Amino acid sequence: MRGTRVHVQGSQPISLCIFLVLGCVQAEGSDVLFRGRVTLQARNRPQVWETVVVSPNGKERFRLALVPLWCVEGGILAIEILVANPEHPDQNLLGVRENDVPQPFVITVEELESGINKSRFGANRAFKLRQGKLKIKILGSQLGNEGCECGNCIQELTAELSFQSK
């Protein structure tokens, strides 16, 4: 068996080394800390879906959650995407939720009714945080009035979530 010989001249070896080093730094700097598919269902009073995301060095921890937002009559009108530090588990790092103001970290019945792809925020949402990046892809939903007296409510939501470190 004969080996293949590669001859590199001039500045090519330096360029190749820089390319490899930058590629390694970039790959190391963007570790996926969490990736998963989540289905939140409204059956019998749905619970908050949540998980703890830990940085590779173990120094940072985050609460990642999908929080159902209820109407007075009992149905789910929206779902809040929440990222929080353990010291303040209910303080959303993505922003402060306001009523009647469209926000990318709140998925509403109205968005789902008219088609999530037509929403001003879309089905694929990305959030840049100081500590990393959260991506969410809304895969599907089911609306209905079961257990809901205020009209159409979210019965089910399925999404893929990915949290990367910087």
WORA-V569522 format. One record per residue. N is the residue number from 0. RES is the residue in three letters. SS is DSSP state (alpha for helix, beta for strand, coil for the rest). PHI is phi in degrees with one decimal (NA if undefined). PSI is psi in whole degrees, 0 to 359 (NA if undefined). Layout:
BEGIN
N,RES,SS,PHI,PSI
N,RES,SS,PHI,PSI
END
This chain:
BEGIN
0,MET,coil,NA,130
1,ARG,coil,-99.2,137
2,GLY,coil,-82.0,154
3,THR,coil,-93.7,135
4,ARG,coil,-107.3,129
5,VAL,coil,-112.2,128
6,HIS,coil,-113.4,122
7,VAL,coil,-114.8,133
8,GLN,coil,-115.6,161
9,GLY,coil,61.1,226
10,SER,coil,-86.3,1
11,GLN,alpha,-61.1,318
12,PRO,alpha,-60.7,321
13,ILE,alpha,-66.8,315
14,SER,alpha,-60.4,317
15,LEU,alpha,-62.5,317
16,CYS,alpha,-63.9,317
17,ILE,alpha,-62.9,316
18,PHE,alpha,-59.8,315
19,LEU,alpha,-65.6,317
20,VAL,alpha,-64.0,313
21,LEU,alpha,-62.7,321
22,GLY,alpha,-62.5,318
23,CYS,alpha,-68.0,318
24,VAL,alpha,-63.9,317
25,GLN,alpha,-65.2,317
26,ALA,alpha,-64.4,319
27,GLU,alpha,-69.6,326
28,GLY,alpha,-77.6,352
29,SER,coil,-128.1,59
30,ASP,coil,-69.1,137
31,VAL,beta,-81.5,115
32,LEU,beta,-88.8,332
33,PHE,beta,-152.0,138
34,ARG,beta,-146.0,128
35,GLY,beta,-166.8,160
36,ARG,beta,-105.2,130
37,VAL,beta,-125.8,135
38,THR,beta,-121.1,118
39,LEU,beta,-102.7,123
40,GLN,beta,-117.4,147
41,ALA,coil,-88.2,3
42,ARG,coil,-58.3,134
43,ASN,coil,42.6,61
44,ARG,coil,59.5,87
45,PRO,coil,-63.8,150
46,GLN,coil,-96.2,161
47,VAL,coil,-67.1,133
48,TRP,beta,-90.8,132
49,GLU,beta,-152.5,157
50,THR,beta,-147.3,162
51,VAL,beta,-104.1,128
52,VAL,beta,-107.7,128
53,VAL,beta,-117.4,135
54,SER,coil,-67.4,159
55,PRO,coil,-57.9,326
56,ASN,coil,-85.0,357
57,GLY,coil,77.2,2
58,LYS,coil,-81.2,329
59,GLU,coil,-114.5,139
60,ARG,beta,-129.9,145
61,PHE,beta,-134.9,147
62,ARG,beta,-96.2,119
63,LEU,beta,-110.2,125
64,ALA,beta,-147.4,154
65,LEU,beta,-114.1,117
66,VAL,beta,-112.7,116
67,PRO,beta,-67.0,137
68,LEU,beta,-111.4,122
69,TRP,beta,-95.4,149
70,CYS,coil,-88.7,166
71,VAL,coil,-58.5,325
72,GLU,coil,-79.0,352
73,GLY,coil,115.2,354
74,GLY,coil,-92.7,168
75,ILE,beta,-92.4,116
76,LEU,beta,-92.8,338
77,ALA,beta,-161.1,165
78,ILE,beta,-130.3,126
79,GLU,beta,-93.3,133
80,ILE,beta,-88.9,124
81,LEU,beta,-124.5,132
82,VAL,beta,-126.7,126
83,ALA,beta,-143.4,157
84,ASN,beta,-84.6,152
85,PRO,alpha,-59.7,331
86,GLU,alpha,-66.9,331
87,HIS,alpha,-135.6,73
88,PRO,coil,-64.4,344
89,ASP,coil,-108.6,2
90,GLN,coil,-92.6,108
91,ASN,coil,-75.2,122
92,LEU,coil,-70.9,345
93,LEU,coil,-81.1,343
94,GLY,coil,145.6,172
95,VAL,coil,-94.8,126
96,ARG,coil,-73.7,132
97,GLU,coil,-123.0,144
98,ASN,coil,-72.3,143
99,ASP,coil,60.3,23
100,VAL,coil,-125.0,118
101,PRO,coil,-61.2,131
102,GLN,coil,-137.7,140
103,PRO,coil,-66.5,340
104,PHE,coil,-94.5,10
105,VAL,beta,-124.3,121
106,ILE,beta,-98.4,118
107,THR,beta,-106.6,161
108,VAL,alpha,-57.6,317
109,GLU,alpha,-58.2,317
110,GLU,alpha,-62.8,317
111,LEU,alpha,-70.8,323
112,GLU,alpha,-63.7,317
113,SER,alpha,-85.4,356
114,GLY,coil,103.4,116
115,ILE,alpha,-61.4,330
116,ASN,alpha,-69.2,337
117,LYS,alpha,-88.1,351
118,SER,coil,-61.7,151
119,ARG,coil,-64.8,340
120,PHE,coil,-101.1,344
121,GLY,coil,77.0,179
122,ALA,coil,-83.8,335
123,ASN,beta,-106.2,119
124,ARG,beta,-126.2,138
125,ALA,beta,-127.3,137
126,PHE,beta,-126.3,124
127,LYS,beta,-94.4,127
128,LEU,coil,-117.8,163
129,ARG,coil,-59.1,325
130,GLN,coil,-91.1,348
131,GLY,beta,169.1,203
132,LYS,beta,-138.5,134
133,LEU,beta,-111.1,130
134,LYS,beta,-119.4,138
135,ILE,beta,-133.5,135
136,LYS,beta,-121.9,116
137,ILE,beta,-82.2,115
138,LEU,beta,-89.4,328
139,GLY,beta,-178.7,167
140,SER,beta,-155.4,162
141,GLN,beta,-132.0,129
142,LEU,beta,-110.8,157
143,GLY,beta,178.7,182
144,ASN,coil,-114.3,14
145,GLU,coil,-65.6,122
146,GLY,coil,71.0,17
147,CYS,coil,-134.6,125
148,GLU,coil,-107.0,4
149,CYS,coil,-106.3,20
150,GLY,coil,110.6,221
151,ASN,coil,-80.2,133
152,CYS,beta,-130.7,164
153,ILE,beta,-76.9,119
154,GLN,beta,-94.7,329
155,GLU,beta,-158.3,144
156,LEU,beta,-140.0,131
157,THR,beta,-119.5,132
158,ALA,beta,-146.9,154
159,GLU,beta,-102.7,132
160,LEU,beta,-119.9,144
161,SER,beta,-142.0,128
162,PHE,beta,-120.3,122
163,GLN,beta,-115.4,145
164,SER,beta,-79.0,164
165,LYS,coil,-79.4,NA
END
